Amino acid sequence: MGALPYDVVRVAGTSDETVAASTTNSVTLTGLTPDTTYSFAVHARDAAGNRSARSATVSVTTDEAAGVGCTVGYRAVNEWPGGFQGEIVIRNTGMTPLSGWTLAFTFPDGQTVTTMWGGTATQSGGAVTVRPASYTSTIPAAGSVTVGFTGTKGATNTAPASFTLDGAACAGA
């Protein structure tokens, strides 16, 4: 006769929901939300399939999500005396969509954003923060969004050296 099964249950208040079954003392759960606390317990089953009383609950907290996976491509599309048009392509290299994102970068040469489409820019000195427009608010997994802008340029119109998305550094594209 083989080993008898155990039912692993997620406990919510006085109810529980079976999330896995195992014939060993180990189970792997998937599909859990990062940085979330869950309570689990175990029921043993006898040869007739009857469940034992539920074990004591154990609470676990999943790890925080890995940093945002992103690349940012920046380019000056056009330049004229005193001004320029820029384009920023933000790519989500992660496995989940990013909603309500915030992009941050610093202009090194005194540039200022005067008009933006695809997002809304706020600027303090050279530091720029971009929040999405309604139609760019979600960057799908393995997808991208583009924001464009016009601005005044500095002496050399040097590109920003780095970008962060939701506080996590992005690789250059």
Summary of the structure (lengths in Angstrom):
residues: 173
radius of gyration: 25.3
end to end distance: 59.1
largest distance: 85.0
contacts: 452
relative contact order: 0.19
helix: 2%
strand: 54%
